[in-house]
Amino acid sequence: MEAVIYLAHGSRRAAANAKFISFIKKVMHQSAAAIQAYGYLEHAEPSISQAIETCMKQGASVITVVPVFLLPGVHAAVDIPAELDRYPDVVFHYGRPLGVDDIIVEILADRLVEAGYEGKMDEAVLLVGHGSREPAAAVEFAKLAIGLAEKMGSKVHTAFVTTPVFYHDVAAKLADKKIYILPHFLFSGGYTVKMKRELDKSGGDIIFCEPIGFAEKLIPLIEKRVAEVTHELKLSDYVTA
């Protein structure tokens, strides 16, 4: 039997994990998959192993795994596949992270408008991501910024929390403008607090937008990532035949 597992990073904050659970249950409710489960890479349970075991106990031997991560960083590209390798008797089909998509761009634009951004000459947009050692993550992040700039009709600056170029350095260069900080995060937690604390010291005119979060607009994107795996498998069967 086949199953689908949705994997999130996990947070030390129970409230953040609860938001993911509430969101992913909506996804699961709309799915036609007979066996479904969710899990976390770290900081929370069920773990990846527990999610896999849950599916196996229901008879699943083929599992589609969808990483509910924004970008193809080290977690999505290395850590999760390493966990899956621990189950050689299970056939895994691994989906893509949320990545670059019009839906993500639309949510980012929504967050800007909600915060009061009007696209004036004295306003600046700073899209801030976590940062990753995985080059593909930076490439997709840049593509998102380009897509958002095209949608909003204004320049979008980019920066990161853990890797260069750092958000505080870019914010300092934009100090003569009202800066809209746009957090490219699903879980809003310590990083957002850190940014607010540090940028508050600058005394500039800084507006923090809400992060992407688990917006309901993400539901069709999750469904799309599952469907992509199914489509690729059908193409593979066709080519083999």
Buried (B, 14 or more C-beta within 10 A) or exposed (E): EBBBBBBBBBBEBEEBBEBBEEBBEBBBEEBEBEBBBBBBBEBBEBBBBEBBBBBBEEEBEBBBBBBBBBBBBEBBBEBBEEBBEEBEEBEBBBBBBBBBBEBBBBBBBBBBEEBEBEEEEEBBBBBBBBBBEBEBBBEBBBEBBBBBBEBBEBEBBBBBBEBEEBBBEBBEEBEEBBBBBBBBBBBBBEBBEEBEEEBEEEEBBBBBBBBBBBBEEBBBBBBBBBEBBBEEEEEEEEEEE
